[in-house]
């Protein structure tokens, strides 16, 4: 949360934040092993909306994209998430 507030602070009024989350709570995979192994935190759209609003962002939008397969690693991203938010103009 503190890093979102810092991003908000340094963005110019009207600036846009764009986040891409290949792994998220809504992607349909069980990430339990990777969460433990890499100390990850996954978020849902509702959680991100709350965090972004608390940090001062508005016009929050979510876009989902169909996943892909990386044959050399075997990773699957069935439902990636792109988040857009705006720092209101003063």
C-alpha positions in Angstrom: 0.0 0.0 0.0 2.8 2.4 0.8 4.3 2.0 -2.6 0.9 2.8 -4.2 0.8 6.0 -2.2 4.3 6.9 -3.3 3.4 6.3 -7.0 0.4 8.5 -6.5 2.6 11.2 -4.9 5.1 11.3 -7.8 2.5 11.1 -10.6 1.6 14.4 -12.2 -2.1 15.3 -12.0 -3.9 13.4 -14.7 -1.1 10.7 -14.7 -2.1 7.1 -15.3 -0.9 4.0 -13.5 -0.9 0.8 -15.4 -0.2 -2.6 -13.8 0.0 -6.0 -15.4 -0.6 -9.1 -13.3 -0.1 -12.4 -15.0 -0.8 -14.3 -11.8 -3.8 -13.1 -9.8 -6.5 -14.5 -7.5 -8.9 -14.7 -10.4 -6.8 -16.6 -12.9 -8.1 -20.0 -12.0 -4.8 -21.6 -10.9 -3.6 -22.9 -7.6 -0.5 -20.8 -6.9 0.0 -22.1 -3.3 3.4 -23.7 -4.0 4.7 -20.6 -5.8 3.4 -18.2 -3.2 5.3 -20.1 -0.5 8.4 -20.6 -2.7 8.7 -17.0 -3.9 6.9 -15.2 -1.1 4.3 -13.8 -3.5 1.1 -11.9 -2.7 -1.8 -12.3 -5.2 -4.6 -9.8 -5.5 -8.2 -9.9 -6.7 -9.8 -7.0 -8.6 -11.8 -6.1 -5.5 -8.7 -5.9 -3.3 -6.8 -3.8 -5.9 -9.7 -1.5 -6.3 -9.8 -0.9 -2.5 -6.1 -0.3 -2.3 -6.0 2.1 -5.3 -9.0 4.1 -4.0 -7.3 4.3 -0.5 -4.2 5.6 -2.2 -6.2 8.3 -4.0 -6.6 6.9 -7.5 -9.9 7.1 -9.5 -11.2 5.8 -12.9 -10.0 2.3 -12.0 -10.5 -0.2 -14.9 -9.7 -3.9 -15.2 -9.0 -5.7 -18.5 -8.5 -9.4 -18.6 -6.5 -11.2 -21.3 -6.4 -14.8 -22.4 -3.3 -16.6 -21.2 -0.4 -18.1 -23.0 2.0 -21.0 -22.7 5.8 -20.8 -22.5 7.0 -24.2 -23.7 10.5 -23.9 -22.3 9.2 -23.1 -18.8 5.8 -24.7 -18.9 4.1 -21.7 -17.3 0.4 -21.0 -18.0 -1.4 -17.7 -17.5 -5.0 -18.6 -18.2 -6.4 -15.1 -17.2 -4.0 -12.2 -16.9 -5.1 -8.8 -15.5 -4.3 -5.3 -16.6 -5.2 -2.5 -14.2 -5.5 1.1 -15.1 -6.0 4.0 -12.6 -5.8 7.8 -12.8 -4.5 10.5 -10.5 -7.2 13.2 -10.8 -6.3 16.6 -12.1 -6.2 19.2 -9.4 
